Amino acid sequence: MMNPAQQQKLPVADYLRGEDGAECRHEYIDGEVYVMTGASRAHGLILGNLHARVHERARGKKCQLFINDMKVRLQIAGQDIFYYPDLLLTCDPNDRETYYCTAPCLIIEVLSDSTERIDRREKLLAYQTIPSLQAYWLVAQNQRRVEIYRRRDQWRPDIFTSGEVALDCLDGTLSMDAIYEDVIDDHGH
């Protein structure tokens, strides 16, 4: 039996080739791949609401918005890392690789039981290393709650349960009602 140090790491080019047209998605951390799980109805509805509302505001600003299938590439301590954020907004005209982005200004993750720990710790720390990133959102799916971590606030969270949320990069706002439309009523159901 081989120990992990003896196993071959998957080269980035092979990973990217394998993801092109794959039936399921995989995140990549320093040569290791991890399968992505499916999402709930609430997750899908929230993500659809976010995409529709953010896309409206991104139009005409030369920004590109991606839902689920665009990777973000990071390089931390000599390691290549690829994550699939739920929503990724890039406004950098030079950030136009075919299969991944390197300069997003906004990343949004809709929390689920299987990903919340990673989204809150590993990804929060990793995403802070992206110089272009202005904000990272964690959106709950079982209650009206959005946590926003912003570079300008030294990555301390602001928590929203009602009202309007500032859309970093786009000079606009988004209402909590719009985010949770058709998902959670005023009683949390």
N, C-alpha and C positions, 0 to 999 in steps of 0.2 A: 504494500500500500504506500502511495506517495504522500508526503506531507505537503501542505499548501505551498510552501516555499519552492518546491520542486515542480509544481504545475506550471504549464505554459500560460502566459498571459495572452489574451486575444488582442491582436494589433488593432488600432483604431480603424484603419482602412477596412479590415475584415468585418469589424462590428458595423460600420456604416453600410457596407455592401449587404450584410445580412439583414439589416433593418429595412432596406428598400424593398417594399412589397411583402414584408413579413406578416403573417396572420395575427401575431400579437407583438406588443411593444416590449422593449427591454431597456432598462437604464444601464449605464456603463460606469464603473468606478475602477480606474487603474487596472484595466485588463479583465475585470470580472463583470459578468452580465447578470442582471436581476429582472425577472419577468414582472410586468405590470399587471395588476388585477383589474377586474371589471368595476363598474360604478353603479350606484343605486339610482333610483328614479329621481330623488331629491337632488342628488349630485348633478345629474344630467340637466334638470330643469334650471338649477342655479347657474350652472355653467352656460347654458343657452341664454339666459337672461343677461348675464354679464357680457357675453360675446356680442349680443345684439346692441346693448346700450353703449358699450365701449367702442364698438365698430362705428356707430353713428358719429361719435365724437372724433374718431381717428381719421375719418374720411376728409380729404382735402388738406391734411397736415403732412402728407408724405410718410406717414407711419404705417407699419404693417402689424396686424394683429393675428395671432395664431391660437387655435384652440386644440388642445390635446396632442396633436401629431408633430409639432415642431420641437426639436430638441434645443436645449441651451447647452453650449459647450463651455466648460470651465477648465482652467489649468491651475491646480493648487499644489504647491510643493513638488513640482515635477510630475504630478499625476494628471492624466486626462480623465475628465468626468463629463458624462452626458446625462442630463435629466430631461424628463418630459414634463414641463409644467402644465397645469390645466389651461392657463391662459398666459400668453407672452406677448408683450408689446415692445416693438423696437422702432425708434424714430431716427436711427442712424443710417444715412443713405449708403454707407459702406458695409453695413451688416447684411449681406445678401448671399451667404453661402447657400447651396442647394438644400442641404439636409439639417442645418442647425444655425442658430444665432449665437453671437458672442457678445453683443452689446445691447441687451434689452434695457428699457428704462422702467418697466413695470412687469412684475411676475405675480400671478394670482394662483393660489392653490385652494381648492375646495376640500375641506378636511373630511376624512373618513376614518373609521376605526382602524383600518389596516395601514393607513399612511400617516396618521396624525403625529405620531412620535417622530418620524423622520422629517416631516414637514416643519415641525416646531424646533427641532434641534439641528440635525445634520444639514438640511437644506437652508435653514435660516443662516447658519454660520457660513455655509458655502456661498450662498448668493451675495453675502456682504462683501465678498472679494471681487465682485464684478464692478469695475469703476463707473460704468454707465447707469447702474441700477439706482433708481430714485426711491422706489417703494416695493415692498413685498407684502401681499395681502394673504391672510388666512381667513377663509370664510367657512363658518360652521354651517352644517346642513340640517341639524336638528333643533336649532334655535336661531333667532335673529341676532347674530353676533359676527362682526367683522373686526379682526385685529389687523392694524396696519403698522408695519415697521418701516420707518423712513430714514434715509441716510442723514437728512438735515437735522433729525432728532437723535442722532447717534444710535439709531436702530432700537430706540425704546418704543414699546407698543402704545398706540392709541386704540382704544376699544370703542366701537360704535354698536349701539343696539337700536337706534332710531335716527331719523333725520337724514342729512346729506353727508356724503363721503367725498372728499376731494380726490379727483382723478389726476394723480401726478403724471407729468409729461403732456397732458392735454388741456390744461387750464380750464377745467370744468368740474362738475360734481355729478354724483350718481346717488339717487335716493335708495335708502334701505328697502322701501316698498318695491322699487324696480328690481332690485337684486333678488328679493324673495317672492316676487309675483307668482301666484299659483302654487306656491310651495308651502309656506308657513303662514297661518292666519295670525290675528292679533293675540290669540291664546297659546301660541307656540305649537300648533298642530299643523 
